[in-house]
Amino acid sequence: MLLSENISSEYIKTLDLEQKKELCAEIRKFLIDSVSQTGGHLASNLGTVELTVALHSVFTTPADKIVFDVGHQSYTHKMITGRYGKFGTLRSKGGISGFPRQSESEHDAFIGGHSSISVSAALGIAKAMELEGKEGNVIAVIGDGALTGGQAYEGLNNVTKLSNNLIVVLNDNEMSISRSKGMVAKHLTKMRSSRSYFEKKAAVKEFLSHSEIGKDISRSLSGTKDLIKFAIYQSNIFESLGLKYYGPVNGHDLAKLIEVLEVAKLTDAPCIVHVKTKKGKGYRPAELNSGEYHGVARTDRVSVRSGTFSEAAGLEVMRLGESNRRVCAVTAAMKYATGLEHFAKAFPERFFDVGIAEQHALTFSCGLASQGLIPVFAVYSTFLQRCFDQLIHDASIEKKHLVLLIDRAGFVGEDGETHQGLYDVPMLSMIPNTEIYSPFDETTLKACIQRAVNETDGIAAVRYPRGCCPEGVDEEYRDFYYNGGGSDTLTITYGRISHEMVDIDGADSLILLKIFPIPEEAARIAAGYKRVIFFEEGMRHGGIAEKLLPMLNANGFRGKYEIAAVTGAVGAADTETQLKDAGLDRGGMTERVKRAL
């Protein structure tokens, strides 16, 4: 048994090749067993076992810096750098994160939760090390899916200008979460199929090296190698950007991986190592359906695909698309995760998966809207953050009719700080020409989507949480629901926690469905109470509660006012624990009302 709590980069360097292969097999088995218990990102980590072992065979952290793009493929790295014994706490409260965190380990060079950032971050690290006179290599590990995001190219465009010691490892598995889309994916496919160039190059070099005449010929040919290369496989985008290119290399051939990384380490110029891997490698179900096994739930908390807010939203968009041919659906590599696969199957000509490119998705949607179509962009709350400028400039100013389906709003559970959906309300509510809806069951979800598509001008955002979607009851849409029973205390909230608040003893309740702009009538009702307690599954600063207070004052409110909301970053834990810690579960809200009374 080579895998133990003593595993480290130094230990791996003492192993021979066969032992390293054995270690990879043990790591892969451990990942399957462990992640099925804790939940987490399985397929992506199974695909990078050999690559990570090879990286730690050649480089030594923390002196060398490995920056993982997105970071959900960093589990093997965490094991090797002292966290193997803590894997039972993965993505749990007080446990190790599912993503790299500098605060967790000195071996994690940079936080990683969102896509396409690694080259920019690694470039900054490399330049800082150079300025400080520090020795060491900097390696950015980026997936082909992340290359559909524009920031990756902003980084690559600056590499040769700013760094001499940056190594970019392209982990090419033809996937992001859904299959990679667009011309970048096609270009990489072309490069993967061009082994003839590399084989011919190696054969010619070997032949010429055996004589002085051959060496002279080799030197004379160096000036025409780019022409030969172009003739064989046309062009290489990375070499066009000024990086030396090595690959493609079989990402599960440990010997070849170690060899090419050693060459990259010795290269006195920025370079890219193109590695071809299989997502889900070694676990047949994940190999056959890596999208389904991208993230898995704990075995004791298996999530059912049907009956979720995402599924209900996707089906409603498809239904609206049947009656209105102007409705289009847009996603950023999240077709299945956001429930849009139904629309995609029914109306493929009106469905657009743009890859991991949220900013492009937003402006592209505005382009559709400018011609009278109705784009519905389904996106996780945490990834919508990337679109702030586009929301203001491209959507708001000229009042484009854009529908946002904001999935995973509020607490998201085990993915932790980098993925919480707590910031969309403060962000969107400061943008002119924007309306925000927050349904709490299937009935209100459908009603809000219908209103956003058919009755709203400008930006119409419908935000809803991850997970189970209660059925609800059939009734007409209302901006808010008021339950007045004669108390002098009023509780106000929105979203999924509304279910827990509606019948708290001693207090009346007001549930907002349209949360911004706040309905004037709701503010007038609230102003008549002696005490108002606002519960918000979102950030306090810039949230709806803070926006309600001046409206209350304008309506003559002179009572007491309390806000229970989130004030800082929220770490990994299950959603129930996150709600409880914030005082937003039924027990916490009931206790707060009792104290106020």
C-alpha distance (Angstrom), angle and dihedral (degrees) to the residues before:
residue distance angle dihedral
M1 . . .
L2 3.81 . .
L3 3.80 96.5 .
S4 3.79 110.3 83.5
E5 3.80 141.5 128.9
N6 3.81 87.0 -82.9
I7 3.78 92.0 65.4
S8 3.81 112.1 128.0
S9 3.78 142.4 147.8
E10 3.81 89.3 -99.1
Y11 3.82 91.6 51.4
I12 3.81 92.3 50.2
K13 3.79 90.3 55.0
T14 3.82 89.6 60.1
L15 3.81 93.0 57.6
D16 3.79 124.1 92.7
L17 3.79 121.5 -129.3
E18 3.81 96.1 -92.2
Q19 3.79 91.3 49.6
K20 3.79 90.5 50.2
K21 3.81 89.6 52.6
E22 3.80 89.0 50.6
L23 3.80 89.5 49.6
C24 3.81 90.4 52.4
A25 3.80 90.2 53.6
E26 3.81 90.7 50.6
I27 3.81 92.0 48.1
R28 3.79 91.5 50.1
K29 3.81 92.3 50.9
F30 3.81 90.8 46.8
L31 3.81 91.3 51.1
I32 3.80 92.5 52.9
D33 3.81 92.8 47.6
S34 3.80 96.9 40.8
V35 3.80 101.2 42.0
S36 3.81 90.8 48.8
Q37 3.80 86.4 61.1
T38 3.80 101.0 40.6
G39 3.79 100.7 28.3
G40 3.78 120.9 -128.3
H41 3.78 144.4 124.1
L42 3.77 107.1 -34.2
A43 3.80 112.5 162.8
S44 3.81 96.1 48.6
N45 3.81 92.2 50.8
L46 3.80 94.2 46.8
G47 3.79 87.7 55.1
T48 3.81 95.8 55.0
V49 3.82 103.6 45.3
E50 3.82 96.7 106.9
L51 3.79 92.2 39.4
T52 3.81 91.9 54.5
V53 3.80 93.8 45.4
A54 3.82 88.4 49.6
L55 3.80 91.3 49.9
H56 3.79 91.2 52.7
S57 3.80 90.5 45.0
V58 3.80 90.6 58.7
F59 3.79 103.9 29.0
T60 3.81 133.4 44.0
T61 3.78 121.7 -142.4
P62 2.97 139.4 -120.9
A63 3.84 89.6 25.4
D64 3.80 87.3 50.3
K65 3.79 113.5 49.1
I66 3.82 122.0 -137.3
V67 3.81 113.7 -168.5
F68 3.80 113.1 -165.4
D69 3.79 115.2 -154.6
V70 3.83 110.0 -131.1
G71 3.79 85.2 -8.5
H72 3.79 99.4 -137.4
Q73 3.82 87.8 117.3
S74 3.82 93.4 59.3
Y75 3.84 100.0 93.5
T76 3.82 94.3 104.4
H77 3.80 89.0 48.7
K78 3.80 89.5 52.8
M79 3.81 91.3 51.4
I80 3.78 92.3 50.4
T81 3.80 92.7 48.6
G82 3.79 100.6 57.3
R83 3.79 104.8 -76.3
Y84 3.80 102.3 96.2
G85 3.80 91.8 104.6
K86 3.81 91.5 52.4
F87 3.78 98.2 55.0
G88 3.77 91.9 106.2
T89 3.81 86.3 69.5
L90 3.82 95.0 51.4
R91 3.83 112.1 144.6
S92 3.79 92.5 -6.1
K93 3.79 130.6 119.5
G94 3.81 108.7 -72.5
G95 3.81 91.2 2.2
I96 3.77 133.7 108.8
S97 3.77 118.6 -63.0
G98 3.79 124.3 -111.8
F99 3.81 87.1 -129.5
P100 3.83 135.0 49.2
R101 3.80 112.9 -80.8
Q102 3.79 124.7 -176.5
S103 3.79 88.6 -153.7
E104 3.81 89.2 57.9
S105 3.79 99.9 50.2
E106 3.79 140.1 -0.8
H107 3.80 86.1 -133.4
D108 3.82 90.6 67.0
A109 3.79 103.1 83.8
F110 3.80 97.7 -169.1
I111 3.80 140.1 2.3
G112 3.79 112.5 -94.9
G113 3.78 126.1 -167.7
H114 3.79 106.8 116.0
S115 3.76 129.7 56.3
S116 3.82 135.1 -99.1
I117 3.83 98.1 18.4
S118 3.80 102.5 105.8
V119 3.81 100.4 88.5
S120 3.81 92.9 49.3
A121 3.80 92.2 46.5
A122 3.81 93.8 44.7
L123 3.79 90.9 48.4
G124 3.81 90.6 53.4
I125 3.81 90.7 48.2
A126 3.81 91.8 48.5
K127 3.79 92.7 50.0
A128 3.82 91.6 47.2
M129 3.81 91.0 51.1
E130 3.80 89.6 49.9
L131 3.81 92.6 50.1
E132 3.81 91.3 47.5
G133 3.81 93.1 46.5
K134 3.81 93.2 -118.7
E135 3.80 121.3 156.6
G136 3.78 120.7 -134.1
N137 3.77 146.1 89.4
V138 3.78 126.5 -94.8
I139 3.80 118.9 -146.8
A140 3.80 125.3 -172.0
V141 3.81 113.8 -161.0
I142 3.79 108.8 -159.4
G143 3.79 131.6 170.3
D144 3.79 127.0 -132.6
G145 3.80 88.3 -116.5
A146 3.81 90.0 58.6
L147 3.81 88.7 55.6
T148 3.80 87.7 72.0
G149 3.82 86.5 69.1
G150 3.79 116.3 88.1
Q151 3.80 97.0 -136.7
A152 3.80 89.8 67.7
Y153 3.81 89.3 64.2
E154 3.78 93.2 43.7
G155 3.80 85.9 59.1
L156 3.80 95.4 42.8
N157 3.80 90.2 49.2
N158 3.82 89.1 60.2
V159 3.80 100.2 41.0
T160 3.80 100.4 92.2
K161 3.79 91.1 41.4
L162 3.79 95.4 54.1
S163 3.80 110.7 24.0
N164 3.79 143.4 45.3
N165 3.80 99.8 179.6
L166 3.80 105.6 47.7
I167 3.81 119.3 123.1
V168 3.79 118.3 -166.1
V169 3.81 115.6 -160.4
L170 3.79 111.0 -160.8
N171 3.80 108.6 -154.4
D172 3.77 99.4 -158.7
N173 3.81 112.8 -168.3
E174 3.82 97.4 143.9
M175 3.81 89.4 -116.9
S176 3.79 141.1 95.7
I177 3.79 102.5 172.2
S178 3.76 92.1 -57.6
R179 3.81 116.9 28.6
S180 3.81 112.7 -64.5
K181 3.79 113.9 -96.2
G182 3.79 138.4 -153.8
M183 3.78 139.9 24.8
V184 3.81 94.6 -44.7
A185 3.80 89.4 62.3
K186 3.81 90.0 47.2
H187 3.80 91.6 49.1
L188 3.80 91.8 51.6
T189 3.79 89.9 48.4
K190 3.78 88.5 54.2
M191 3.80 91.1 50.1
R192 3.79 91.4 48.1
S193 3.80 89.8 54.4
S194 3.80 94.1 50.2
R195 3.79 99.4 82.0
S196 3.79 88.1 129.6
Y197 3.79 89.4 77.4
F198 3.80 94.8 52.3
E199 3.81 93.1 42.8
K200 3.81 92.6 49.2
K201 3.77 91.9 45.2
A202 3.81 91.9 52.6
A203 3.81 93.2 45.9
V204 3.81 94.0 49.7
K205 3.80 92.3 45.9
E206 3.81 91.4 50.4
F207 3.82 92.1 49.2
L208 3.80 95.3 47.7
S209 3.80 94.0 46.9
H210 3.83 92.8 69.0
S211 3.81 96.7 73.8
E212 3.79 140.6 34.7
I213 3.80 90.4 -121.9
G214 3.78 89.3 52.2
K215 3.79 91.2 50.7
D216 3.81 89.6 51.7
I217 3.80 90.0 50.6
S218 3.80 89.8 48.5
R219 3.79 90.9 53.6
S220 3.79 92.3 47.8
L221 3.79 91.2 49.6
S222 3.81 93.1 53.7
G223 3.79 90.8 84.5
T224 3.79 92.2 56.5
K225 3.81 99.5 40.5
D226 3.81 92.6 100.2
L227 3.80 89.3 56.0
I228 3.83 91.5 49.4
K229 3.79 90.5 46.7
F230 3.80 91.6 50.5
A231 3.80 90.6 49.8
I232 3.81 91.5 53.8
Y233 3.81 101.9 44.2
Q234 3.82 105.4 -3.0
S235 3.81 104.0 -128.0
N236 3.78 147.4 -11.4
I237 3.79 116.6 -142.3
F238 3.81 93.0 -152.5
E239 3.79 95.2 53.4
S240 3.80 87.9 45.8
L241 3.81 86.0 59.0
G242 3.80 89.9 52.8
L243 3.82 101.7 -101.0
K244 3.77 122.6 130.5
Y245 3.80 107.6 -118.3
Y246 3.82 127.2 -140.3
G247 3.78 121.4 -179.3
P248 2.87 160.9 -47.1
V249 3.82 90.6 -115.4
N250 3.80 128.0 179.1
G251 3.79 101.9 -105.3
H252 3.80 92.2 -151.4
D253 3.82 95.9 51.8
L254 3.79 100.4 93.4
A255 3.80 96.1 -168.9
K256 3.80 93.5 52.9
L257 3.79 91.9 44.4
I258 3.79 92.7 53.2
E259 3.80 90.9 46.0
V260 3.80 95.7 51.2
L261 3.81 92.4 44.6
E262 3.81 89.9 52.0
V263 3.81 88.5 52.7
A264 3.81 90.7 48.7
K265 3.79 90.1 49.7
L266 3.81 90.4 55.5
T267 3.79 93.7 46.2
D268 3.79 110.6 108.0
A269 3.80 93.7 -150.5
P270 3.80 138.5 55.4
C271 3.78 109.9 -73.8
I272 3.78 142.6 176.2
V273 3.80 126.0 -138.3
H274 3.80 111.0 -156.2
V275 3.82 109.5 -151.2
K276 3.80 123.2 -174.8
T277 3.82 113.0 -149.7
K278 3.79 138.2 169.7
K279 3.78 115.0 -123.9
G280 3.80 109.0 -131.0
K281 3.83 91.9 19.0
G282 3.80 113.8 -175.9
Y283 3.81 96.9 15.2
R284 3.78 110.6 84.9
P285 3.83 98.7 -154.6
A286 3.82 90.5 51.9
E287 3.81 92.3 45.4
L288 3.80 90.9 53.1
N289 3.80 94.9 44.1
S290 3.78 109.8 18.7
G291 3.81 92.0 161.7
E292 3.81 91.3 60.3
Y293 3.82 90.4 46.5
H294 3.81 95.6 43.2
G295 3.79 87.9 101.5
V296 3.80 123.5 9.2
A297 3.78 131.2 -166.7
R298 3.78 125.0 -127.2
T299 3.79 113.0 -85.9
D300 3.81 89.9 -115.1
R301 3.82 92.4 50.3
V302 3.80 104.4 42.4
S303 3.79 108.9 174.3
V304 3.79 116.0 -136.0
R305 3.81 112.7 -134.9
S306 3.79 93.3 -143.0
G307 3.78 122.8 61.5
T308 3.81 95.3 40.5
F309 3.78 129.3 124.2
S310 3.82 88.5 -114.9
E311 3.79 92.7 54.8
A312 3.80 93.4 45.5
A313 3.81 91.8 48.3
G314 3.80 92.6 49.6
L315 3.79 92.8 50.1
E316 3.80 91.6 49.0
V317 3.82 92.1 51.6
M318 3.80 89.0 50.8
R319 3.82 90.2 50.6
L320 3.80 91.4 50.7
G321 3.79 89.4 47.8
E322 3.79 89.9 57.3
S323 3.80 92.6 59.6
N324 3.81 98.1 35.5
R325 3.79 119.9 43.8
R326 3.84 90.5 -167.7
V327 3.82 90.8 70.1
C328 3.81 112.4 102.3
A329 3.80 129.1 -179.9
V330 3.81 124.4 -140.7
T331 3.79 129.9 -173.3
A332 3.80 137.6 172.1
A333 3.82 102.7 -133.7
M334 3.83 90.5 -51.1
K335 3.80 104.5 103.3
Y336 3.80 95.9 134.3
A337 3.79 98.3 30.0
T338 3.80 91.9 57.3
G339 3.81 95.8 40.7
L340 3.81 95.6 -113.4
E341 3.80 94.9 126.4
H342 3.82 88.6 94.1
F343 3.80 92.7 56.7
A344 3.81 90.7 43.2
K345 3.79 91.6 55.2
A346 3.80 94.5 44.7
F347 3.82 98.5 42.2
P348 3.82 109.6 18.8
E349 3.81 92.2 163.6
R350 3.82 90.0 59.7
F351 3.81 97.3 42.2
F352 3.80 120.9 90.7
D353 3.80 127.3 -172.5
V354 3.80 105.6 -175.0
G355 3.82 97.6 179.9
I356 3.80 124.3 -121.7
A357 3.80 92.7 -23.6
E358 3.79 109.9 112.5
Q359 3.81 95.1 164.6
H360 3.79 90.9 53.1
A361 3.81 90.1 45.5
L362 3.79 90.9 55.2
T363 3.81 96.4 48.0
F364 3.81 91.3 40.6
S365 3.81 87.6 54.4
C366 3.80 89.8 51.0
G367 3.80 88.4 52.4
L368 3.80 89.4 54.5
A369 3.80 89.9 48.0
S370 3.80 92.1 50.5
Q371 3.80 88.0 64.6
G372 3.78 95.6 49.9
L373 3.80 100.2 -93.7
I374 3.81 122.5 128.6
P375 3.82 109.6 -126.6
V376 3.80 118.2 -161.4
F377 3.81 109.2 -161.9
A378 3.82 112.2 -165.6
V379 3.81 111.4 -161.6
Y380 3.78 139.9 152.0
S381 3.79 113.5 -100.9
T382 3.81 92.0 -121.2
F383 3.82 92.2 54.3
L384 3.80 94.1 46.0
Q385 3.81 86.2 69.2
R386 3.80 87.5 77.8
C387 3.80 91.0 64.3
F388 3.79 101.1 60.5
D389 3.80 95.7 115.6
Q390 3.80 93.3 44.1
L391 3.81 91.2 50.2
I392 3.80 90.8 55.4
H393 3.80 101.6 37.0
D394 3.80 104.7 30.7
A395 3.80 102.2 30.1
S396 3.79 112.3 22.8
I397 3.80 106.6 41.8
E398 3.79 95.6 59.5
K399 3.80 93.3 29.5
K400 3.79 97.9 -117.0
H401 3.79 112.8 -168.8
L402 3.78 101.1 -118.5
V403 3.82 125.3 162.1
L404 3.80 117.1 -151.0
L405 3.80 119.0 -164.4
I406 3.79 100.4 -162.7
D407 3.80 107.9 -160.3
R408 3.83 124.9 -169.0
A409 3.81 92.0 27.4
G410 3.81 115.2 170.3
F411 3.79 122.1 9.2
V412 3.80 113.1 1.9
G413 3.79 101.0 -173.3
E414 3.76 126.3 -140.2
D415 3.81 99.9 16.8
G416 3.79 87.7 74.9
E417 3.78 133.2 -168.3
T418 3.78 99.4 -5.7
H419 3.80 94.9 54.4
Q420 3.82 106.6 37.8
G421 3.81 113.6 130.3
L422 3.80 94.3 -144.5
Y423 3.80 101.7 112.1
D424 3.80 106.5 58.1
V425 3.82 95.5 86.4
P426 3.83 96.5 54.5
M427 3.80 89.3 42.9
L428 3.80 98.1 48.1
S429 3.79 97.6 37.8
M430 3.80 91.6 63.5
I431 3.82 92.4 55.2
P432 3.83 116.3 92.3
N433 3.81 119.7 -122.3
T434 3.80 92.5 27.3
E435 3.80 129.8 130.2
I436 3.80 122.6 -171.2
Y437 3.79 127.5 -158.1
S438 3.79 127.0 -170.8
P439 3.82 113.9 -168.0
F440 3.79 122.5 -168.5
D441 3.82 104.0 -162.2
E442 3.79 141.2 17.5
T443 3.80 94.6 -85.6
T444 3.80 95.2 52.3
L445 3.82 90.9 40.9
K446 3.80 91.8 57.7
A447 3.79 91.7 43.6
C448 3.79 92.4 51.2
I449 3.81 93.4 48.2
Q450 3.79 91.0 49.1
R451 3.79 90.4 50.0
A452 3.82 92.0 46.6
V453 3.81 92.3 51.2
N454 3.80 101.1 38.0
E455 3.80 109.4 24.0
T456 3.80 109.2 28.8
D457 3.79 130.1 85.8
G458 3.78 122.3 -156.0
I459 3.81 121.1 9.1
A460 3.80 113.3 -7.1
A461 3.81 113.7 -172.0
V462 3.80 123.1 -169.2
R463 3.80 111.0 -170.1
Y464 3.79 125.0 -169.3
P465 3.80 138.1 163.2
R466 3.76 133.9 -105.1
G467 3.77 118.0 -93.9
C468 3.77 140.5 14.7
C469 3.79 118.3 24.9
P470 3.84 115.2 -153.4
E471 3.80 113.7 -135.5
G472 3.82 98.3 -123.4
V473 3.79 125.5 -168.1
D474 3.79 132.1 -77.5
E475 3.78 113.0 -99.7
E476 3.79 139.1 126.8
Y477 3.78 121.1 -79.3
R478 3.82 116.3 -91.2
D479 3.81 128.3 -178.5
F480 3.80 90.0 -131.3
Y481 3.79 142.4 -1.2
Y482 3.79 119.2 -130.0
N483 3.79 124.9 -165.0
G484 3.81 107.6 -174.5
G485 3.79 117.7 -178.0
G486 3.77 104.1 163.2
S487 3.81 99.6 -88.3
D488 3.80 121.6 138.7
T489 3.83 89.2 -137.9
L490 3.81 123.6 76.9
T491 3.78 127.2 -167.6
I492 3.81 117.9 -156.4
T493 3.79 128.5 -168.5
Y494 3.80 145.3 133.3
G495 3.81 139.9 -147.9
R496 3.77 128.4 29.1
I497 3.82 97.2 -22.9
S498 3.81 88.1 64.8
H499 3.81 89.0 86.0
E500 3.79 91.0 61.6
M501 3.80 95.4 48.4
V502 3.76 104.8 45.3
D503 3.83 98.0 90.4
I504 3.81 104.9 28.5
D505 3.81 107.1 148.9
G506 3.78 117.5 -107.9
A507 3.80 98.5 18.3
D508 3.78 138.2 83.1
S509 3.78 117.6 -133.8
L510 3.78 138.6 -138.0
I511 3.80 119.4 -170.6
L512 3.80 118.0 -165.2
L513 3.79 118.2 -146.4
K514 3.78 95.1 170.6
I515 3.78 98.8 46.4
F516 3.81 99.3 176.5
P517 2.92 130.6 68.5
I518 3.80 83.8 26.3
P519 3.81 109.3 -125.8
E520 3.82 110.1 -104.7
E521 3.79 92.0 -138.3
A522 3.81 90.7 56.3
A523 3.81 90.0 53.7
R524 3.80 91.6 49.6
I525 3.81 91.2 51.9
A526 3.80 92.5 48.7
A527 3.81 92.5 48.4
G528 3.79 90.1 64.3
Y529 3.82 93.3 66.2
K530 3.81 128.7 89.8
R531 3.78 92.3 -140.6
V532 3.81 130.9 27.8
I533 3.82 123.1 -171.8
F534 3.80 116.9 -170.2
F535 3.81 120.4 -160.2
E536 3.81 114.3 -165.8
E537 3.81 129.1 178.7
G538 3.76 91.3 -151.5
M539 3.77 142.7 55.9
R540 3.80 117.0 -42.1
H541 3.81 94.8 -147.1
G542 3.78 107.6 74.6
G543 3.80 92.5 1.9
I544 3.78 130.0 132.1
A545 3.82 93.4 -95.7
E546 3.79 92.0 60.4
K547 3.79 90.3 47.7
L548 3.79 91.7 52.0
L549 3.81 95.7 56.3
P550 3.86 97.8 72.3
M551 3.81 88.6 46.4
L552 3.81 89.4 54.5
N553 3.79 91.3 49.1
A554 3.80 90.6 49.2
N555 3.81 87.9 55.3
G556 3.81 93.4 52.5
F557 3.80 100.4 -96.2
R558 3.82 111.7 166.4
G559 3.78 100.4 163.4
K560 3.78 134.2 99.7
Y561 3.78 122.8 -71.4
E562 3.81 131.1 -160.7
I563 3.81 132.1 -177.2
A564 3.79 125.2 -158.8
A565 3.80 106.7 -170.3
V566 3.80 143.0 121.3
T567 3.81 119.9 -71.1
G568 3.82 104.7 175.7
A569 3.80 146.5 17.3
V570 3.81 114.4 -51.4
G571 3.78 118.9 -140.7
A572 3.78 131.1 -147.3
A573 3.79 118.8 -62.5
D574 3.77 134.9 118.8
T575 3.79 114.3 -72.4
E576 3.79 93.4 -109.7
T577 3.81 90.3 57.4
Q578 3.80 92.4 46.8
L579 3.80 91.3 52.3
K580 3.80 91.1 47.0
D581 3.81 93.6 48.7
A582 3.80 89.7 51.9
G583 3.81 92.1 48.9
L584 3.80 90.1 -116.2
D585 3.80 99.8 117.9
R586 3.80 119.7 94.4
G587 3.79 93.4 -95.7
G588 3.80 93.6 49.6
M589 3.78 94.5 46.7
T590 3.81 92.6 45.9
E591 3.79 91.2 50.2
R592 3.80 92.3 49.7
V593 3.80 91.5 51.3
K594 3.82 90.9 49.0
R595 3.80 91.0 51.7
A596 3.78 91.0 49.4
L597 3.79 92.5 49.2
